[in-house]
Amino acid sequence: MDITGIAKLSTSIAETGNAQEIGLAMLKKSQDIAASTATQLLDAVQAAPSVQNLPAHLGNTINTKA
């Protein structure tokens, strides 16, 4: 193996390592964003009022002859 082959191999290994590190950092960032979004959605669901806009007489009787 000559010097240029060793240099190319070394450069290739370094670039692969950098690409993997960047990909891992992007994955972690996207997971953080997803977790933040999920937390916001859960907070919004829990904070929603449970007041219904239905008249008070609805749901008091069951029609068994229908």
C-alpha positions as CSV (number, residue, x, y, z in Angstrom):
1,M,0.0,0.0,0.0
2,D,1.5,3.3,-1.0
3,I,1.3,6.7,0.9
4,T,-1.6,8.1,-1.2
5,G,-3.7,4.9,-0.5
6,I,-3.1,5.3,3.2
7,A,-4.0,9.0,3.1
8,K,-7.2,8.3,1.1
9,L,-8.2,5.6,3.6
10,S,-7.5,7.9,6.5
11,T,-9.5,10.7,5.0
12,S,-12.4,8.3,4.2
13,I,-12.5,7.0,7.8
14,A,-12.4,10.5,9.2
15,E,-15.3,11.7,6.9
16,T,-17.3,8.6,7.8
17,G,-16.9,9.3,11.5
18,N,-17.9,13.0,11.0
19,A,-21.0,12.0,9.0
20,Q,-22.0,9.6,11.7
21,E,-21.5,12.2,14.5
22,I,-23.5,14.7,12.6
23,G,-26.3,12.2,11.9
24,L,-26.4,11.2,15.6
25,A,-26.5,14.9,16.7
26,M,-29.4,15.5,14.3
27,L,-31.3,12.4,15.6
28,K,-30.9,13.6,19.2
29,K,-32.1,17.1,18.3
30,S,-35.2,15.7,16.5
31,Q,-35.9,13.5,19.5
32,D,-35.7,16.6,21.7
33,I,-38.1,18.5,19.5
34,A,-40.5,15.6,19.4
35,A,-40.5,15.3,23.2
36,S,-41.1,19.0,23.6
37,T,-44.0,18.9,21.1
38,A,-45.5,15.8,22.9
39,T,-45.2,17.6,26.2
40,Q,-46.9,20.7,24.8
41,L,-49.8,18.6,23.3
42,L,-50.3,16.8,26.6
43,D,-50.4,20.0,28.5
44,A,-52.9,21.4,26.1
45,V,-55.2,18.4,26.4
46,Q,-55.1,18.5,30.2
47,A,-55.8,22.3,30.3
48,A,-58.8,22.0,28.0
49,P,-62.1,22.8,29.7
50,S,-64.5,19.9,30.0
51,V,-67.6,22.1,29.5
52,Q,-70.0,20.9,26.9
53,N,-72.3,23.2,25.0
54,L,-75.3,20.9,25.2
55,P,-78.6,21.6,26.8
56,A,-79.1,20.3,30.4
57,H,-82.0,18.0,29.4
58,L,-80.0,15.9,26.9
59,G,-78.8,12.5,28.1
60,N,-81.3,12.2,31.0
61,T,-83.5,9.6,29.4
62,I,-83.1,6.5,27.2
63,N,-85.6,5.7,24.4
64,T,-86.1,2.0,24.6
65,K,-88.9,1.8,22.0
66,A,-86.9,2.9,19.1
